[in-house]
Amino acid sequence: MKKLIAFLLLIHALVKLPGQEQNIKKGWNFGVLPAITFSTDLGFQYGGLIDLYNYGQGDIYPDYYHKFYLEVSRFTKGSGIYRFNYDSEHLIPGIRISTDLAYLPDEAYDFYGFNGYDAVIHKEWIDDQSDDYISRMFYMHRRTLLRFKNDFQGKLIGNKLRWNAGFSIQNFKLSEVNLEKLNKGKKPEDQLPDVPGLYEYYIDWGIFTPEEADGGLINTIKAGLTYDTRDNRPNPNKGVWTEAGIETSQKFIGSEATFGKFYFTHRQYLPITFDKLTFAYRLGYQQTIFGEVPFYYQSQMIVSVLLGATSEGLGGSKSIRGLWRNRVIGDGFFYGNAELRWKAIRFNFINQNFYIGINAFSDFGMVTDKIKFTVPDFSSFDVSFHTGDFFKPGEEKIHVTAGGGLRVVMNENFIIAIDLGKALNDQDGGMGFYMGLNYLF
């Protein structure tokens, strides 16, 4: 990160600075970002993304008339993101529409058990240098998700109070990790061992029902209210953005499960130095209100509109940064984020408006309503584990992380986001590094 900051400061020194003035953007404008990373088990990630904006005659800049987003990136061993998103308030006058079509194969999707700290994690089991090593994939399984999500908003009273609604079609497919694919090309001493992981054990112990163990089709409809006084959407200087609603899945619309969830999210932006330094926070709550939710859907965070490829947690880049992805899973949970956002440098480069932002944050959350299941009697299974290796009911408490990040923003809307978060409890992970798009909220 230090090298990236130094590089951006060098650009800042070389370009001509126009003070705080910005060029009003007109017509079509785009941002491009390559995707190049490496994972020991997933391989090299390659591909890229493009964010395309239509500003018309510039009369509503930095807002836009139409936005198109396309990402194609994959890892050499099968995981990937194939996503198209469209967003506009002008295709249907008076109604904001956001439609998202994505195929998301994941060869190593996290699963740590239910109810936060009630589920015990053993770092030594996934550390291949430990004497107690089992597998780097012990807390992983394979998941593919084909998703078609559509969200709508319209005015109720003025521009502030709005209705929101949406529907989605989501096809989840689950299995154990594909060891043959992940071990391909590795030296024998580096290959993953052929042993069961936690996902397989939950199937054997009967915690997952046969119907949910391999995934399924979840179709949902959603309705709620939004109160929005933000001065801009990408990175507000002031205002509030509060939403509440209900999402339901029903068998009569083709879903494999019937359930309902309530969600509430409040975000507020407090200017310390206007358009320079802002304190922003988000508080969220989600609760199952009826039905039985398949375990693979419990990680979904309900939002009015997607700001990234996924909205999943608690844990990971979209909820609690520094926490292992999906570490906190329950029938009900709350979460929060507090950020200090500083627009450190503004400049013009290649005839575009840029600013560099720096943020410091603390994230937190916990399960408020636990998933009910029967803890297995280990004496009935031919395993060398005991109950305390996996389950410690009553241990759940608040999970907290802290960290900082960098934003490189072009024309107020195209936002490259880099965050580094640290879990404050050893049971929650270590350091998490994330690179993507947009502010978290």
Summary of the structure (lengths in Angstrom):
residues: 441
radius of gyration: 22.4
end to end distance: 22.0
largest distance: 73.1
contacts: 1402
relative contact order: 0.14
helix: 12%
strand: 49%
